[in-house]
């Protein structure tokens, strides 16, 4: 899936250290855990990726813990 023409929107919850990423407009999705603390959202019908949630985002970044995410998400562009 190419997201070159689709805007990726992110929100960061500083109090709980959670990063929310969404591709395009919100749509009905199901969530599955990729690995501990990293959740992917997919469209219920098409199964295409609609978003991602990362728990303990700043903690992971500050402690240089590798964050494995699908190629659609470039975490280097996230400025928090």
Secondary structure, 3 states (H helix, E strand, C coil): CCCCCCCEEEEEECCCCEEEEEECCCCCEEEEEEECCEEEEEECCCCCEEEEEEECHHHHHHCCCCCCCCCCCCHHHCCC
